[in-house]
Amino acid sequence: MNDRLPSAAVKAQRLARRGGRFVTEPRMVPEETAVALTYNGSTHAVMMATPADLEDFAVGFSLTEGFASTIEDIEDIGIVATGGGIDLQVRMRREVGEAIASRRRAMAGPAGCGLCGVESIEAALRPARPVRSGVHFASTDIVSAIAELSKRQPLNGQTGAAHAAGFHLPGAGIVLVREDVGRHNALDKLIGAMARSGIAASTGVIALTCRISVEMVQKAAAFGVPVIAAVSAPTALAVRTADAAGVTLAALVRGEEFELCTHFGRIDGGKAAHVA
């Protein structure tokens, strides 16, 4: 790891109103850094992210955005601090790198956004990869996944400004958590950590501290995740995308209560649910 990389959180002074008057207090705030994803020497995306768990981020982003089919497609990851940002230099297998280069040449517009011109619209609306997991889960898995995730967020505990994504295994609880200022980044980091640890996505539940957008469904489905549980609600497009992909969405998980939006039968007792 490059010693010049910034910390995930830094101390900042603030003026806080306490007891009817203003006082100067220090506060920890999360760092937000421009992180470039460079594949075989060509930059394909620049994301604003928390500068932590960057290897996980590179692996997860590569898998969920289709740059890599498996972790074996990635030969090496270099982390370079440069120009106020960070360059994640991902070296892919030669055949994969050639395919990425062709994709890069076909893109309209400048590099950096990762999705440009007509391709950005097509990519944003792309169907999620079908998830064919026959694993069933108890309602308590949904409840405990979110409850435990709320206690496993050190960066958010320091700053109050970070999203988290965690992976829950029945009987084991939350086995991995990753945080970031960006919810998509937190999920990519979690998926990257799972891939590097050899954890099968089909065996558990991904828990999120944010709303469920279509991108979150697309990324989870790309890795074969059968259930997404979140404290907030999904968007309409996320529901349609998850339904078509075979992904179960459990939303608005608050204490013992939650709502199933798609593929109810994967949760024990869900088949009896009545949808008005």
C-alpha positions in Angstrom: 0.0 0.0 0.0 1.3 3.4 -1.0 2.1 5.5 2.2 1.0 8.6 0.4 -2.7 7.5 0.3 -5.1 9.6 2.4 -6.8 8.2 5.5 -10.4 7.1 5.3 -11.4 9.8 7.8 -9.9 13.0 8.9 -10.5 15.5 11.7 -12.2 18.8 10.9 -13.1 21.8 13.1 -16.8 22.9 13.2 -19.0 25.4 14.9 -21.8 23.5 16.7 -24.9 24.9 18.4 -25.1 23.3 21.9 -27.4 24.4 24.7 -28.4 27.6 22.9 -24.9 28.8 22.0 -22.2 28.0 19.4 -19.0 26.2 20.4 -16.0 25.0 18.4 -15.7 21.2 18.3 -13.6 18.8 16.3 -15.4 16.2 14.2 -14.3 13.2 12.1 -15.4 13.4 8.5 -15.0 10.8 5.8 -12.4 11.4 3.0 -13.7 11.5 -0.6 -11.0 10.9 -3.2 -11.1 10.6 -7.0 -10.2 7.0 -7.8 -9.4 6.0 -11.4 -10.0 2.5 -12.6 -7.3 1.8 -15.2 -7.2 -1.5 -17.2 -4.0 -2.4 -18.9 -3.0 1.2 -19.1 -6.3 2.7 -20.2 -8.6 4.6 -17.8 -12.2 3.5 -18.0 -13.8 5.2 -15.0 -13.2 7.7 -12.3 -15.2 7.3 -9.1 -15.4 9.5 -6.0 -14.7 7.0 -3.2 -13.4 6.5 0.3 -9.6 5.6 0.0 -9.9 2.3 1.9 -10.2 -1.4 0.8 -9.0 -0.4 -2.6 -8.0 -3.8 -3.8 -11.5 -5.0 -2.9 -12.9 -2.0 -4.8 -10.9 -2.9 -8.0 -12.0 -6.5 -7.9 -15.6 -5.8 -7.2 -15.9 -3.0 -9.7 -14.3 -5.2 -12.4 -16.8 -8.1 -11.7 -20.0 -6.0 -11.4 -19.3 -3.8 -14.4 -18.3 -6.7 -16.6 -14.6 -6.0 -17.1 -13.9 -9.4 -15.5 -15.9 -12.6 -15.5 -14.0 -14.2 -12.6 -11.3 -13.0 -10.3 -8.9 -15.1 -12.2 -9.2 -12.6 -15.1 -7.3 -10.2 -12.9 -3.5 -10.7 -12.8 -2.4 -7.8 -10.6 -3.6 -4.6 -9.0 -1.4 -1.6 -8.4 -2.4 1.4 -6.2 -0.8 4.7 -7.1 -1.4 8.0 -5.5 -1.2 10.7 -8.1 -2.3 14.3 -8.7 -4.5 14.4 -5.6 -6.3 11.2 -6.5 -5.6 7.4 -6.7 -5.1 5.3 -9.8 -6.1 1.6 -9.4 -4.0 0.0 -12.1 -5.6 -3.3 -12.9 -3.7 -5.7 -15.2 -6.0 -8.2 -16.9 -5.2 -11.5 -18.7 -4.2 -10.7 -22.2 -7.4 -12.0 -23.9 -9.5 -10.1 -21.4 -7.4 -6.9 -21.8 -7.8 -7.0 -25.6 -11.6 -7.3 -25.2 -11.6 -4.3 -22.8 -9.5 -2.3 -25.2 -12.0 -3.0 -28.0 -14.8 -1.9 -25.7 -12.9 1.3 -24.9 -12.4 2.2 -28.6 -16.1 1.7 -29.2 -17.1 4.1 -26.5 -18.2 7.6 -27.6 -17.1 10.7 -25.7 -14.2 11.2 -23.2 -12.7 8.6 -20.9 -13.3 9.0 -17.2 -17.0 8.6 -16.7 -16.8 4.9 -17.6 -20.1 5.0 -19.5 -20.4 7.5 -22.4 -22.8 8.5 -25.2 -25.3 6.0 -26.3 -23.5 3.2 -24.5 -24.3 4.9 -21.2 -28.1 4.7 -21.7 -27.8 1.0 -22.9 -25.7 0.1 -19.9 -27.9 1.9 -17.4 -30.9 0.0 -18.6 -29.2 -3.3 -19.2 -31.0 -6.4 -17.8 -29.5 -7.9 -14.7 -27.8 -11.2 -14.9 -30.3 -14.0 -14.0 -29.8 -15.4 -10.5 -30.7 -19.1 -10.2 -30.2 -19.9 -6.5 -32.5 -22.5 -4.9 -31.4 -21.5 -1.3 -34.2 -20.4 1.0 -33.8 -18.1 4.0 -35.7 -17.5 7.2 -37.4 -14.2 8.0 -34.9 -13.9 10.9 -32.0 -13.9 8.4 -33.4 -10.6 7.0 -34.0 -9.1 10.4 -30.6 -10.1 11.9 -28.7 -9.1 8.8 -29.8 -5.5 9.1 -29.6 -5.4 12.9 -26.0 -6.7 12.9 -24.9 -4.5 10.0 -26.0 -1.4 12.0 -23.4 -2.3 14.7 -20.6 -3.1 12.2 -19.9 0.3 10.7 -16.8 1.9 12.3 -16.4 4.6 9.6 -20.0 5.7 9.9 -19.7 5.5 13.7 -16.9 8.0 13.4 -18.4 10.3 10.8 -22.1 9.7 10.4 -21.6 9.9 6.6 -20.8 6.5 5.2 -22.8 3.8 3.6 -22.3 0.1 4.4 -22.8 -3.2 2.6 -22.6 -6.5 4.5 -22.9 -10.2 3.7 -25.0 -12.4 6.0 -24.7 -16.1 6.2 -27.5 -18.1 7.9 -26.1 -19.5 11.2 -23.0 -17.3 11.0 -24.3 -13.8 10.8 -22.5 -10.9 9.0 -19.2 -12.3 7.8 -18.0 -9.3 5.8 -18.7 -5.5 5.8 -17.3 -2.7 3.7 -18.0 1.0 4.0 -17.7 4.0 1.6 -19.1 7.4 1.1 -20.7 6.0 -2.1 -23.3 3.2 -1.7 -22.3 1.6 -5.1 -18.7 1.7 -3.9 -19.5 0.0 -0.6 -21.2 -2.8 -2.5 -18.4 -3.1 -5.0 -15.9 -3.3 -2.1 -18.0 -6.0 -0.4 -18.3 -8.1 -3.6 -14.6 -7.7 -4.2 -13.8 -8.9 -0.6 -16.2 -11.8 -1.1 -14.5 -12.8 -4.4 -11.0 -12.6 -2.9 -12.2 -14.7 0.1 -13.9 -17.3 -2.0 -17.3 -16.8 -0.4 -20.2 -18.1 -2.6 -22.7 -15.3 -3.2 -25.6 -17.8 -3.6 -25.4 -18.8 0.1 -26.4 -15.6 1.8 -28.0 -12.2 1.9 -26.5 -8.8 1.1 -27.6 -6.1 3.6 -27.5 -2.4 2.7 -27.9 0.8 4.6 -29.3 2.6 1.6 -32.2 2.6 -0.8 -32.2 -0.1 -3.5 -31.6 1.4 -6.9 -31.3 -0.4 -10.2 -27.5 -0.2 -10.1 -27.4 -2.0 -6.8 -29.6 -4.8 -8.2 -27.5 -5.1 -11.4 -24.2 -5.3 -9.4 -25.6 -7.9 -6.9 -27.1 -10.0 -9.6 -23.8 -9.9 -11.6 -22.2 -11.7 -8.7 -25.1 -14.1 -8.2 -26.6 -12.7 -5.0 -30.1 -14.1 -4.4 -31.4 -11.7 -1.7 -30.9 -8.0 -1.1 -32.1 -6.6 2.2 -32.1 -2.8 2.9 -33.3 -0.3 5.4 -34.8 1.8 2.7 -37.2 1.3 -0.2 -36.4 0.2 -3.8 -37.1 2.3 -6.9 -39.7 1.0 -9.4 -37.0 0.2 -11.9 -35.1 -1.7 -9.3 -38.2 -3.8 -8.5 -38.8 -4.6 -12.2 -35.1 -5.5 -12.7 -34.9 -7.7 -9.7 -38.1 -9.5 -10.6 -36.8 -10.3 -14.1 -33.5 -11.4 -12.7 -34.8 -13.7 -10.0 -33.5 -11.6 -7.1 -35.5 -11.2 -3.8 -35.8 -7.7 -2.5 -36.5 -7.2 1.2 -37.0 -3.5 1.8 -37.7 -1.1 4.7 -36.2 -3.6 7.2 -37.0 -1.9 10.5 -36.7 -4.0 13.6 -38.8 -7.2 13.1 -40.8 -5.8 10.2 -39.9 -5.6 6.5 -41.5 -5.7 3.1 -40.9 -8.3 0.3 -41.0 -6.8 -3.1 -40.0 -9.6 -5.4 -39.7 -13.4 -5.4 -41.4 -13.8 -2.0 -41.0 -17.6 -2.0 -37.3 -17.5 -1.3 -38.1 -16.3 2.3 -39.8 -18.9 4.5 -43.5 -17.9 4.9 -43.3 -15.5 2.0 -45.5 -17.7 -0.2 -48.4 -17.0 2.0 -48.0 -13.2 1.6 -51.0 -11.4 0.1 -50.1 -8.6 -2.2 -52.9 -6.0 -2.7 
